[in-house]
């Protein structure tokens, strides 16, 4: 049965959970790209230097780090649902604050606060989906979050293009409040996850949610499995993640989160107008619509990943995507080494290099980050594990956002993409060595993989699984 058929066969609650996660993805994606367009006009109005442009881009990532650090604790304390409500509602407020900013310091404060809400969301959403979605479509719904993130990026670029003629950067930033308010309304209709209810001793509510999520499953058996899992875990604090058997899982998710961003994808998203200028493109259409077209191709790639993730498996998709990024870096190095005067075929190859880089990222890292963030830890550690992974991801994101324009000016395009290429090779080796194949495994079953020294317990370690 295909993904659409599986979705139709799933419970109404499962579909609503996917819809809620999807709407948060649109918000996150829009925020990633709208600053790229707005920055062209904010720079003119406020007279920003290169360093100030990097600082304005980076401050939201610093806020995301703060949000990710606290996101796991917040999700455990007030629940996955109310954390998402808090994120969406406050995001709308801070988006409007940014749009009304009269000076750079006010805009930076608004962007920092927006970053906090986004940081919480990237921790809570994968946990919420992983714990609420039916097993047979869990991977696909987690990838669907990336689908809507890409859609949000496309909308952000197109909105920037449509408003570019009037230099209306305030509208570019303020429009983000609309999907945030809609998301708040949607999430308010949902219950929290069964696992969170069990963690809080609210067993009857957990039982009701399990019946809604998978009506055909044995509710009492699923409830007993969750309770057994929680009893067998000794804490749920950071110290639990830093000792056996979960130390290896922690190394994996923290390393994966770091490689996802340090390889440079958000340099492309944040600064694509500047990068295209360096390759000889001119005009609002080229600087804002071409990045949107790249994201359309990227959307096609993630849709393919969505179809394949629960069929082909996690590892083949992830490794294939990283391999495409490595090839794209080689193409971009060659393009920039070919000469400083862009035009004709050279500019076309530069565009194709950026296209392949983005498609490779979205197919591999972009699609699978949310899957592994939601699957890699047992229930009590899941939100903390997601928090650690996304914090690592965001630290790397901040590094890239803070130095990309400077690297482009000092090392040139060839040197910059040589650095990204070397990091992509290191990321491929890391994933090949440590990433488990979790296709078709239940969340509680995955816990035993780490308990068993990163091997599937016999007889499941035989065959194709790592």
Buried (B, 14 or more C-beta within 10 A) or exposed (E): EEBEEBBEEBBEBBBBBBBBBBBBBBBBBBBBBBBBBBBBBBBEEBEBEEEBBBBBBBBBBBBBBBBBBBBBBBBBEBBBBBBBBBBBBBBBBBBBBBBEBEEBEEBBBBBBBBBBBBBBBBBBBBBBBBBBBBBBBBBBBBBBBBBBBBBBBBBBBBBBBBBBEEBBBBBBBBBBBBBBBBBBEBBBEBBBBBBBBBBBEBBEBBBBBBBBBBEEEEBEEBBEBBBEBBEEBEEBEEEBBEEEBBEBBBBBBBBBBBBBBBBBBBBBBBBBBBBBBBBBBEEBEBBBBBBBBBBEBBBBBBBBBBBBBBEBBBBBBBBBBBBBBBBBBBBBBBBBBBEEEBEEEBBEBBBBBBBBBBBBBBBBBBBBBBBBBBBBBBBBBBBBBBBBBBBBBBBBBBBBBBBBBEBBEEBBBBBBBBBBBEBBBBBBEBBEEBBBBBBEBBBBBBBBBBBBEBBBEEEBEEEEBB
